[in-house]
Amino acid sequence: RETDGAELIRKLTGSPCPVLPDPTLLHEKEYWLELARKPKNFPYKERGFVFTYRISFTPHIAKTAAQVAKKLKLPLVTCELVSPHSFYSNMGPQEFLWCIAHAAHVITASFHGTVFSLIMGTPFHTITSSAPQKRMTTLLANVGLENRLVDSIEEMDLINTLYPVEQVSSRISQLRQTGINWLSENLHPTQAS
């Protein structure tokens, strides 16, 4: 999924290694929308909230998400994997997909928070974290949205949150086809001799 991982494998094996899309990108938006479910007792309308998803509580990212929600004058819905900081701690994958698909804006530090924002065409910003960023930078470079990886709210253009969804969708389709082609060529039944 990232260039440095492919280079490491090439060095270890002496064989070329392609950079392939994350498996989540192998399905189109409609596939994921069929799986999405609105959270029970969810109080906000579609496009009426900012959604933030993080693997763990990080004060910098939490503060940035709150600042974005305040600037956009929208409530903030938080999903984290670590309690007690979760607003919707019982949110599962289906509810996660629904929130990303229907948020006015997504603030995330997660690779898959970014991937699903791209798939759904939802405005987003990905906040840099202490974790290695190569997988994220490879993905965003592949779709031409490197400017969506930021350190703080000061780097965000919240007035022009939309991005060229058709262009990004086209690039995602190309990545999807690359992945499907590789799977078709390399994961086939072994022929009996």
C-alpha positions, 0 to 999 in steps of 0.5 A, spaced: 500 500 500 505 504 500 512 505 496 517 504 502 513 498 504 514 495 497 521 498 497 523 494 503 520 487 500 524 488 494 530 489 498 529 483 502 527 478 496 530 481 490 524 481 486 520 487 484 514 489 489 508 493 486 504 498 490 497 496 490 491 499 493 488 498 500 483 492 499 477 497 501 478 500 495 476 494 491 469 496 492 465 502 489 461 507 494 455 503 492 457 497 495 459 500 502 453 504 502 449 498 502 452 496 508 452 502 512 446 503 517 444 510 521 446 509 529 440 508 533 437 514 536 442 519 532 440 526 533 443 529 527 440 530 520 445 528 514 450 533 512 448 536 519 454 534 523 462 533 523 465 526 524 471 525 527 474 518 527 481 516 531 484 509 533 485 512 540 484 519 544 489 524 542 488 531 545 491 535 539 486 531 534 480 532 539 482 539 539 482 540 532 476 536 530 472 541 536 475 547 532 473 545 525 466 543 528 465 550 531 468 554 525 462 550 521 457 551 526 455 544 527 455 539 532 461 534 533 460 526 533 466 522 535 468 515 534 474 512 538 476 505 539 478 507 546 473 508 552 471 513 555 472 518 550 467 515 545 461 519 544 458 513 540 463 508 543 458 502 541 458 504 534 460 498 529 463 498 522 456 499 519 454 506 523 462 508 522 460 507 514 454 511 515 457 517 519 462 518 514 458 518 508 453 523 511 457 527 515 458 535 512 466 534 514 470 528 517 476 529 521 481 523 522 488 521 523 486 514 521 488 511 514 481 508 513 477 514 516 481 517 510 480 511 505 472 511 506 472 519 506 475 518 499 470 513 497 464 516 499 466 523 496 465 526 503 469 533 505 475 531 510 482 533 513 487 528 515 491 530 521 498 528 521 500 524 527 506 521 530 505 514 527 508 513 520 505 517 514 507 513 508 501 509 507 497 516 508 501 520 503 502 515 498 494 514 498 493 522 498 498 523 492 495 517 488 488 521 488 491 528 488 489 530 495 496 531 498 493 538 501 488 534 505 494 532 510 495 537 515 498 539 522 492 544 524 486 547 523 490 553 520 492 549 514 485 547 512 481 551 507 474 550 511 471 555 506 472 551 500 472 544 503 469 540 497 474 537 492 474 535 485 470 528 487 469 526 479 477 527 478 478 523 485 473 518 483 476 517 476 483 516 480 480 511 485 477 507 479 484 506 476 487 504 483 481 499 483 482 496 476 490 496 478 488 491 484 483 487 481 488 486 475 493 484 480 489 479 483 486 476 477 493 475 474 496 472 481 491 469 485 488 463 480 487 456 481 493 452 480 493 448 474 494 440 475 500 437 471 
